[in-house]
């Protein structure tokens, strides 16, 4: 127990300033993190031409990120299409003719559901694996070992991952779009009593190639977000297994949140500014 | 020659290096000893530019490295090789790919030439027939050997060793010591060894420097080290603790645990 004198002697200003100081520290810490992230982004851009010159490393990452995620993307997209079909049919009941079912499913999948859900699923899988791998390399001094061999870790480790992710995410999204529409058709055909010809007519009715393009631009940005979040949190991992776990969690949470926030701004940009101006 | 002048470094609130002055001559083998947490590894990371000092200078053959850009510092680093405490082999690559990485990245050697050089380096450290194996299937001593082969493959002028014998059995540790000595003589490199293993220090060092509380408190030949008057150096060589390893209060708590619920559980 402290004596009463000691309590009196302690300067009151400290107690008063404590919350202010801790708030200040948090703000500074956050700003510092943002700064570090953009420094990593800048270094990645600078090292990009040199980093993609090594074909084996790039192809290896493309395989892991692209082909590795394909089964997962197909499975989730199939059910996304199926649920889109059920939901749309439920909302159409007695108000909208079923020939618009294909239209609604296709457009919502291509513009929104395909890119975003693919990014979230791949973000969980790839973001976690990148941050865990780089984090483990960091805590076992393998990143330092690269530096001692005079190899730039950004060029050697980060650029191939980012390049592979921004290339593979649009490709995975194309698969996702096709499979989801297929899933929608399957449910329409099997449980909603909508014939194939009516569904296909709906798909073709208001289909615009530029919607697909808009979705792919999103996927490209999401690919960058996923890989950069994984790399950033992986590279700043500290302290053993616990640090690696923390880095993985942070990478997945950060990429998921950023994907959804970025999705809104991209929708504004692509649908309103670019496509709106073209109308 | 490497000159370290008045280097200070704070990590968090702890001042790890408090004004280090040390000169390392080309071709010599210097051992830096000190207790765990005395800043030995941190100093080593400063020499190779993995960490930057808060103040002070580090000169490698007259070139001040702390003010260089990242890329310039990487150029200087090509003259260094480093053996990490945990070997730090890249576990996504085979032993052969690990050892040959520096050559593939920095030289225009053909794949055959790289392979020949890798084999030669692995032979030099007494490790052959494991080229295609992954680091995860090697023993601790083999990992260190492979990492050493990786460090010397790029023909460095300076080789840095971070606790080369820690975690190895005495016989393997001695083999590593022999290897450090052998490479030193064969390749005429400058060796900088950080260790708290005195047997290793006496075996590989031309000169021994002791780090204590962030400062170099002693420098001398192994013979001078054995005869040193400094109480800290003496204690370190003999391996005597200055204070009781556990404060009395902790002992008391430990004793109390033996009674209470623990004894009841033990019955």
Interface residues (C-beta under 8 A of the other chain):
Chain A: X133 X137 X140 X141 X142 X144 X145 X146 X147 X148 X149 X150 X151 X152
Chain B: X45 X48 X50 X70 X71 X74 X75 X77 X78 X80 X81 X82 X84 X85 X86 X88 X89 X90 X91 X92 X101 X102 X105 X106 X147 X150 X151 X154 X160
